[in-house]
Amino acid sequence: MFEQWALISVSNKDGIVPFAKKLIELGYKLLSSGGTAKTLKAAGLEVMDVAELTGFPPMLGHRVVTLHPKVYGGLLARLVNPADRADAVKFGLPYIDLVCCDFYPLQAAIAKPGATIESVVEETDIGGPNMVRAAAKGNRIVICRVQDRQFVLDTIAKHGHVPNDIRQQLRARAEYGVAEYAGASAVFHGNGQFASIFGERVVQIPKGENGHQSPAALFSTGTNDPLALDKFQVVEGQALSYNNITDLERLLQTLTHIGVSWSFNFSGKAPLIAVGVKHGNPCGAAVGDFPPTVLDKMARGDSRAMFGGSVMTNFVLTEEAADMLVNAGMRGPLTTQKFDSVIAPGFAPGARELLARKGGKCRMVVNPDLTGVPMLDSAVRFRYVRGGFLMEPNYTKLLYKGDNEIQIFGPAPTKSALMDIILGKAVCDTSNSNTITIVRNGMLLGNGVGQQDRVGAAELAIKRAIDAGHGKPVDIFSFSAGAVRKLMARVRRLKMKYNPIEIAKAAVESAISAGQKGRLECAVAVSDSFFPFPDAVEVLINAGIRVIFSTSGSIKDGIIQKLCEDRGVTLVQLPDAKARGFFGH
């Protein structure tokens, strides 16, 4: 009968002594080397040094310790195989049933400022990954994560051994850990030639975007980001669906851009923020100092679109705040607002009751790290394409009101208008381009997203704002007079025949149309790129917009700038190469 050995070699020695003591109690003999052996021996545990087993001391500055046939034979020998058993007896191979091994901190070495090839190579483990892979191949108990140590002890205590299905789980984790480790090394040394995506399934999802796309899952890359999606906890309602999770991702993008932009440009801290999305695009957003007011402004942004959507705040939802959220902006047949998910740093008990829907259809999700100024996501972004994937740096560009490349045409913007530009830019840049976003007094009025042209985006933003009740009725008579003047000027310019009846008729029709649409007086419009023609700008100005932000770079820039100056409209521009905000293509 072969004795059972446990080989322990770890960089993270926290808790390793009580772990090893428990293994001895469970009948294992300990095999170790280097710093781990010293730690265990100092605790009074009986440990055989690997050098004693192999007959070779550590060499080459401790680069070669466990790379020896007796170690690998002890990991790979199949005791159910007569030939392997004979070799084990012949060569004096120990039966190493358990390996507890983590690796040199390679990723930390790579992340250090000023990391060099030499510094990274010195922190690249060779013996550890090879030993772990040998243990995995030999169907041994292989532990390469601290959190699995107690799990294995509990399993042995319960069953007297580790069943094959659990060994298989540990084998998969070991192979994954080695692949991730080697991938990090390849990415560093390849200097952009290679990319790797490694993730562990943390949420099993019954279906994807559509019912037939089943099953789906959320994977974690193991980041320490406190706002990583696996750090959000459902505290009420059903589990998050695939679409809930994609909305959560977009909400995070928009809310963090608002918060960091505000902190960067104004007070040094974030205001209270509430954002609502539907199908991945913001349809409500607001900032302020009082939770119910912020939620009221957000919910009234586009209450029709908001119905059945998802909401995120950077403040705890009290009962009063939740009451405002479910009742704000309701018109016509809608009596109370219904949400698919509400995400916040926390919920008061009364808030949960107000937001709850039959069958748990309103998911309430908590992450305490949403408070204050939640940090931007700076991790590399990946996107699947057929046969591969695209990779790019994350979108972290912020608009700075003091940028020396900003150009202003027409009247100087007020502080209130600058605040609306900052809010509108954060919303616009995290919506599916092409986008025109309309904001007023710290509140999103209309978001014209995903259009193929700027005119369509402008018209959609205006329509959504007017339909949501944010327009001011037009004085048809004064508008008719203005329309007559414009038409007469066009007649003279084009040397057309003057027909007063037709002119009057056209002016009245124009006025009636405008009266039906209303005007967005004193609102701010933000475009995620430049206007190739003045037509979309005309649409915005005619709707009552008085401040426009866009990038510059169009051959028509001069015409657009003059148009705004002539109409008394403020135009704020930054070069397209610097401030373009395309997102979500």
N, C-alpha and C positions, 0 to 999 in steps of 0.2 A: 504494500500500500504506500503510495507516494504522499509525502507531507505537502500540505498546502502553504504556498508562500505568497506574500503580498509584497510587491515591489513599489516603493514610494519614492518619488523624486519630484519635488514641487518647488516652484518659485514663490508662490503665495503660501506661506507657512502658518497663516492664521488658522487656528483650530486644528492643526495637523496632529498635535500630540494627543488630545482626547480621541481623535479619530483612530490613531494607531493603537492606543490602549484598548479601544473597543474591539479592534480586529484581533488583538491577542486573546481577549476574552472569548472571541468567537472561534478560536482554534488556529489562527494564522501565525506563521512565523514571518518576521520582518526582514526584508532585504532593502538596502538603501545605499546612498553614497553622498559624498560632498557635504554641503551645508545641511541637507535634510537629515543625513545620518547623525551629524553632530547635534542637531536639535533634538532628535529622538533619544540619543544616548544621554544627553544632558538632563533629560526628563526621567532617566533611570530605566529606560526601556531596553530590552535585549534586541539588538539589531546586528545582522550580518552585513558587513560592508561588501559591496559589489566586487571590490578588489580581492577580497578573500575568496570569493566564489571563482573568479576568473583567473586568479594568479597574476594579474597585471595591475599595477597601480595606475591611477589617472595619469595621462600623458598629454603632451603638447598644450600645456597650460590649461588642463582640464577639458580640452576639446574632445578627447576620446576617453570615455569612462564605461558606458554600457554597451558600446558597439563590439560585442563579443559573441561567439557561437554559443557559449553556455547560457547567456542571457536570452538570445533569440531562440535557441533550442528549447529553453524552458517555457517560452511563450507560444511556440508553434507546434510542439509535439502533441500528436493526437493519441491520447492514452487508450482509445478504443481500437487503435490500429496496432496490430501485433508488431509490425516492423518499427513503428515509432517508439513503442514501449521498449523494444529491445535496444534501440539506439539510446534512449533515455538512461537505461541501466548501464550500457556500455560506456557512455561518455560522462556519466554522473550529472545528468541534467536535472535541475530542480523543477518541480511542477509549479510554475508561477501562475496561480489562478486569478490573481487580482493585480491590476496596475493602476496606481493613482499618480498621475503625472500631468502637470501643466507645463507650459512652455515659457522660454525666456520672453520678456515683454517686448516683442518685436514692434507691434503697432505703436506702443508708447515711444520707442526709439525713433520710429519714422516721423511721429508727430512733433518731436522736439524741434524747436527753432534751430536752424543751422545744422540739421542732420546731414551727415555725409555718408558716402558709400561705406567707408571704413567703420564709422560708428554704428551703422545699421547692420553690417556684416557681423560685428562682434556680438550683437544681440540676437543673432539668428540661430535658433536651436536646431540641431541636427539629430542628436540622440533621442530627444523627447518625442518628436513627431514619428520617427521611425519605430521607436518602441511602442508607441500607441497604435500605430498601424499593424504592427506584428501581433499585438494583443487582440486587436479587432479581428484580424484574420484567424487567429487561434481560438476564437469564440470565448475569450477570457472576459472577466469582469473588468471593464476599462472605464476609468473615471478621469475625465479631463476638465470638469467644471466643479468649482467649490460647492455649488448648490446640490450636486448629485451625491456628495459624500454621505450625508445623513440618510438620504433616500436608500442608498445601497445597504447601509447598516440596518435600517428598519426592515428591509426586504429579507436580509439574511436571518435577522432575529425572528421574523414571522414564519419563514418557510424552511429555515435550516440551510438554504442555498439560494442562488439567484436563478430563477427560471429562464428558459431560453428566450421567451418573448421579451423579457426585460433586458437580457444580454443583447438582443438584437437592437433594442432602442439605444442602448449605450454604445453599441458598435456604430450605429448611424451617426450619433452625436460626435463620436471620436473621428470618424472619416470627415464629417463636416468641419470639425475644428481644425484638422490638418489642412483641408482644402482652403479654408478661409485664411489660415496662417501663410500657406504658400502663395495664395492669391495676393495678399498684401505685399509680400516680398516681390512678386512679379511686377505688380503695378509700380512699386517704388523704383525698381531697377530698370523697368522698361521706359520710364520717363514719358508716359503718355501713349506708348504703343499698345499697352494692354489695359483692360478694364475688367473688373470682376464684381459680380453681384451675389452676395451670399445672404440668405435669410432663413430664419426658423419660423415655421408656422405657429402663430400664437392665437389665431381665431379661425375656426372652421365655419364657413358661411354656406348655408344650404344651397343658395343659388347666386349667380352673378347679376349683371345688369338686367338680364331677362331670364325667365323661368327655365329655358332650355340650356342656359349656360351654367351647368351644375356639375360638380360642386365648385365653390370658390373659396378663397382663404385670404387672410391677412398675414403677411410675413413680417417679422422684425429683423432688422439688420444688426440688432444688439447695440444700437447707439445709446449714449448716455443722455441724449436730448430729453429733458423732462416733458416736452410737448410732443414726443413721438406718439403716434396714434395708439400704440399698445399701452400707453400710460393713462389713457382715458378709461374711466370705469362707469358702466351703466348701473345706476342706483335705483332706477324705476323703469318699468316697461319692458318690452321685448328686447332681444339682442339686436345689435346694429346689423342692418342689411348691407350689402355691397354698396348700394347707392347712398345709404346713410354715411358710410365711411368716406366715399368720394366727396360728399358734401362737407363732411367734417374737415377734410384736407383743404378744400377751397375756403371754408370759413376761417381756418387758421391763417391762410395766406393773406386774406383781406384784413382780418382783425390785427394781425401783427404788423402789417404795412401801415395801417392807420396809426397804431400806437407808437411805433418807432418814428414814423414821419412827424407825428405831433411832438413827441419828446425832442426830436432833433431840431425842430423849427421854432418851438415856442417855450413851453414852461420847463423843459427838462424832465417832465414826467407825463405819463399818458393821462388823458381824460377818461371818464367812463365811456365805454364803447359798447355798442350793440350792433350786430350785423345779422341780416337774414338772407338766405340764399334759396333759390329754387332751381333745380337741375344744374347746380354748380355755378350759378351766376348771382351776384348780389342784386336783390330787389328791395332791400332796405338797409340803411346804415345811418347811424347818428352818433354824435359825440356830445358830451355835456357834463354837468356836475351833480345832477340829481337823478338817481336810477329810474323812477317812474317817468320823468320827462324824456330821458334818453330812449327808453323803451317805447314810449308813445310816438316819438318822432320816427323811430326806426319802423314801427309797425304801420304807421300811416304813409310810409314811403310809397309802397305799392301793395296795399292790403289784399287786392285780388290775387296778385301773383304770390303773395306770401302764404296764402291759404294752403296748408299741407306741406309747407317748407320747413327749413331748419334754421335755428337761431343760435347765436353764440354771444356771450357777454364776457367782459373781464371783471365782473363784480358778482357777488353772491346775490341770488334771487330771493328776495323776501316775499312774504305773502302780498304785500302792497304792490311790489314790482310785478309779480306774476299776474295779479288782477289787472293791472294796466296792460300787460302784454296780451292777454286773451280778449280784452275788450276794445283796444284802441283801433281806430280806423274802420270800424265795421259799418257797412252801408248796405242798403237794399236787403236781399234775402239772407245775408250773412249776419248772424246775431253775435256769435263769439268766434274768435280765431282758433283754428286747429293747427297744431304743429306735428310734424313727423319726428322731430328731435329738438331738444333744447339742451345746449351745452353751456356750463357755467363753472366757476370755481366751487360753487356749493349751492344747496337749496335749503331754505327753511321748510319745516314740515308742512305748513299751510300752503306754501308755493307748490309743492308736489301735488297736493289735492286739487288745486285749481287747474294745473296743467294736464293732469291725467286724462287719458281717453280710454274708452271701453276697449277691453282686450289688450291693454298695454301698448296701444298704438303710438303713444307719445313716449319716446325714449328720453329719459333724463340722464344726462351724462356729466360726470364731474372730473375736473382736473384742477387742483388748487393752484397750480403754477400759471394759470391764466391771469391771475391778478397782476396789477401794476402795468409794466411795459413788457409783455411777452416778447421773447427774442425772435428775430427773423430766422427762417430756415436757410442755412447756408450750405447744406449738403448738396453734392452733385445730383442732378436730376437725370433719370433714365427714361427712355420711352421705347417700347417695343415697336419694331418695324419688321416687315416680313424678311426673315432670314438673318435678323440681327437686332440691334438696338441703337438708338441715338443717345448721345450723352452731352450734357452741357452744364456749365456752372448754374447755380440757382439764381432766380431773379431777386436781387437784393438792392436794386437801384432805388434811391430815395430822392425826392425833389427837395432842394434846398433853396429857400426863398432869397438867400443872400448870394446865390451863384452869380459870379461876375459875367457869365455869358448870357444871362437873361436879358431879353430885349422887351421893352414895353412900348406899345403904340396906342395912342389915344390917352384918355384920362388915367392917372395913376390909380392902381387898385387900392381900396381901403383895406384895413387890417382884417375886417370881416370877410372881404372877398378873398384875401390871401389864405385865410383859414379854410374857406370853402374850396379853394384850389387844391390845398394840401389833402383835404378829405376826398375830393373828387378824383385826384390823381391816384391815390391809394386804391380806391374802388375800381377805377377805370383800368389800371394796370394789372389787376388781378381778376379781370373779367375776360371772357373769350373775345379776342379781337376779330374784326374791327369793332371799336366801341366809342360811343359818345356818352358821357355821364353828366347828368344835370344835378346840381346841388344848390341848396339855399339855406342859410342860417344853420349850418352844421347838420343838415339832413339831406339824404338822397331823395330826389324827387322822381327821377326816371333814368333808367339805364338801357341804352340801345346797344345790345351786344351782338356779336357774331355776324355782322352784316358784311356783304361783299363790297360795299361802297360807303363813302362818308355821308352822302345825302341820305341813304337808307338808314344809317345809324342815327343821324340827327333827327330824322322824322320819327323813327321808332322811339327814341328817348323822349321827344316832345309828346308823342301820343300817349306813352305810358304815364308821363307826368300829368297830362291833362285828364286822362281817364281816371287817374287816382284822386282827382279833385284839387290839384295844385294850381290850376290856371285862374287867371282873373278875367272876367268878361270884357270884351272889347266894346268901346264906344263906336257903334257902326257909323254914325254920322261923321265923326271926325276921321275915322278910318277911310270912309268913302271920299272925303275931300282930299286926303293924302293920295289915295289911289288915282283920283282924277289928275292930280298934278304929275304923278309919275307917268301915267299913260300919255298925257299931253306932251311931256318932254320926249317920250319915245317917238311920238308921231312927228315932232319937229326934227328930231335927230335923223330919222329914217326917211324924212320928206314924204310921209304918207298922207293920203287924203284925209281930211278932218271930217269925221261923222259924229256929231255931239251925242246922238242917241246911243250909238254903239259904245262910245266912251263911257257914258253914264251907266249903261247896262253892265259893262264889264266891271266898273268900279263898285257897283252895288253888289254884284255876285261875289267879288273878292271880299268885300266887307262882311257879307253874310257868312261866307265860309270862315273867315277869321273869327267872327263872333261866335260861331259854333265851336271853334277850337279853343278859344280863349288865349291868354298870353301869360307867359311865365316871367312876370316883372321881377327885375333885380336878381335874377338867378345867374349862376355860374355854370358854364359848360366846359368840360375837359375832353380833349381828343387824345387817343393813344398814339397818334402819329400826325403828320402834316396833312393839310387840305390840298389836294392836287388842283382843285378848282375853287372859285369863290362860291359855288352854288350851295354847298352845305352851310357855309358861313352865313349866307343870305337867309337860309331857312332858320338858323338859330336866332339871328338878329330880329327877323320878322316875328318870331315867337316871344320876343321880349327879353332875350338873353342880353345882359349888359357887360359881362366879363367872360372872355374865352381864353382858355389855355390850349396851346397846341405846340407841336414841334415845328421847326422850320426846315426847309430843304426842298420845297416845291419851286418849280420855275415860275409859279404864279404868286410867290410870296409877296412881291411888291404890290400886286393888285389887291390881295387880301388885306395887307396892312393898311393900304389907302382906304379901302372900303370901310374898315373898322374905324379909322380916324374920321372919315367923313360922316359916319353915322353916330359918332360919339360913344363908340363901344371900346372897351379896354381889351387889347390883345396882348397876352403874355406868351413869349416864345423862347424855347431853347432849341439848339440844333438837334436834328433828328438822330444823329449818331450818338448823342449823349443822353437823350431823354425819351426815345421811343419806348413804348410800353407794351409791345405785342406779347400776348400771353394765351395759352390754351389752344394753340393751333391744332 
